């Protein structure tokens, strides 16, 4: 395994761990809560 | 020529399919309402406003800014993890194949006019997107988060995708009188900026993508590590520069931070050193031969 492949694998595992942690800490729920409402500020209306 | 003509067509179809897939809630356009189902838990990889009536997923950049804005209460693990995953698997292939706003920019560039070619100036301007990422997508939301004020700086002041897909699409619907009553100075600023950016795209290839897009800037940081993309076989490459001359982006080498992996360079390489790969698997390139090329 080259250094690049090892770095890729470590970052990939890190990404999966962050996603799992994010789901557990409510991050995914926050994304949903924001995305299902029209964000007037986001689209420049407020 | 038939071979060269086939490739952009395939990429264009993938771009079209992904734009449709991101915005598959077609009922939303008819009703002037956005989709509110569980798919919006997940970010799509490309820039696509979640306030677009058709959007079925969340915008990764909007989600990142909101996650940073809420980071005083909850670390932004989820969105950062998703962005890292997209970047590691696809990198800037997302910009070249899976971004609806990228598709729009490329279509606008097809309008026959005199074009502005890449130059040392455009190369310098390509660094601006990193400044926009730092200031508008990270620093402003983080600064206001300390004051408990959520402020997605890029979405609020710049994002042309949000103005076009979110604001304009919603405002055009007759049922949205309340939203129309909310238009003010900020909307007209964003609307003017959107018109300016879209006009620029007619003359400059992917002007927004090259100079302003913070999402492209973010993915470019992982360009060299991404699993999917165009790769150069160093043993075959003779440094003739044919790939750099044909590329409309501000690249210094194939697959670098500015490369969107469109694959235009594959056909012009005289030594067939360039291929489109997913890890070690060649998806398109010299090893497959003309008859088996898929992308």
Interface residues (C-beta under 8 A of the other chain):
Chain A: X4 X7 X8 X11 X12 X14 X15 X16 X17 X18 X19 X20 X21 X22 X23 X25 X26 X27 X28 X29 X30 X31 X32 X34 X35 X36 X37 X38 X39 X40 X41 X42 X43 X44 X45 X46
Chain B: X34 X35 X36 X37 X38 X40 X41 X42 X43 X49 X50 X51 X55 X57 X58 X59 X62 X63 X66 X67 X70 X74 X75 X76 X77 X78 X79 X80 X81 X82 X84 X85 X88 X150 X151 X152 X155 X156 X159 X162 X163 X166 X167 X170 X179 X182 X183 X184 X186 X187 X189 X190 X191 X224 X225 X227
